[in-house]
């Protein structure tokens, strides 16, 4: 299992379009991927799960993955968050 802690800094947090982009990226990987926040763990490939966490700007969360491409998956999702989803906004 590979885990990283990230801080969401884009204006709307992990809601609506950014959540959709996050899930699309997560689904590119074979590993099981979770978001952990406040002792809750949800499937990072589930839109309802991601939205249910209510992650807004400035919040931190853990991204965890377990599987054949776990490190690559977590690092790609971390980069997506750290660049404020800029790859998708253009």
C-alpha positions in Angstrom: 0.0 0.0 0.0 1.2 3.5 -0.9 -0.2 6.6 0.9 0.4 10.3 0.4 -1.2 13.3 2.2 -2.2 16.2 0.0 -3.9 19.6 0.4 -6.6 20.7 -1.9 -6.0 24.3 -3.0 -8.2 24.8 -6.0 -11.1 27.3 -5.6 -14.0 24.8 -5.3 -12.3 22.0 -3.6 -13.1 18.4 -4.7 -16.6 19.1 -6.0 -18.4 19.0 -9.4 -15.9 19.2 -12.2 -12.7 18.6 -10.2 -14.2 15.6 -8.6 -15.1 14.2 -12.0 -11.6 14.8 -13.3 -10.1 13.1 -10.2 -12.3 10.0 -10.7 -11.4 9.8 -14.4 -7.7 9.9 -13.5 -8.2 7.3 -10.7 -10.0 5.0 -13.1 -6.9 4.9 -15.4 -5.2 2.6 -12.8 -5.7 -1.0 -11.9 -5.0 -0.5 -8.2 -7.7 0.0 -5.6 -7.6 3.7 -4.6 -9.1 5.4 -1.6 -9.4 8.9 -0.1 -9.2 9.0 3.6 -10.3 12.1 5.6 -11.4 12.4 9.2 -11.3 8.6 9.7 -13.6 8.0 6.7 -12.3 6.0 3.8 -14.1 6.1 0.4 -13.5 4.6 -3.0 -11.7 7.2 -5.0 -13.3 5.8 -8.2 -16.8 6.7 -6.9 -18.3 10.1 -7.6 -20.8 9.9 -4.8 -18.1 8.8 -2.4 -15.8 11.6 -3.3 -18.5 14.2 -3.2 -19.7 12.8 0.2 -16.5 13.9 1.9 -17.2 17.6 1.3 -13.6 18.5 0.6 -13.1 22.2 0.2 -10.2 24.5 -0.5 -7.5 24.1 2.2 -8.4 20.7 3.4 -6.0 17.8 3.6 -6.7 14.2 2.8 -4.8 11.0 2.3 -4.7 9.2 -1.0 -4.0 5.5 -0.6 -3.6 2.8 -3.3 -3.0 -0.9 -3.2 -2.2 -2.8 -6.4 0.2 -3.3 -9.2 0.5 0.5 -10.1 -0.2 1.9 -6.6 2.7 4.4 -6.5 2.1 5.7 -10.0 -1.6 6.1 -9.2 -1.1 8.1 -6.0 1.5 10.3 -7.6 -0.6 11.0 -10.6 -3.6 12.0 -8.4 -1.3 14.1 -6.1 0.0 15.9 -9.2 -3.5 16.6 -10.4 -4.4 18.2 -7.1 -1.1 20.1 -6.8 -1.6 21.6 -10.2 -5.1 22.6 -9.3 -6.5 20.4 -12.1 -4.8 22.7 -14.7 -4.4 19.9 -17.2 -8.2 19.6 -17.4 -9.1 23.3 -17.2 -7.5 24.3 -20.5 
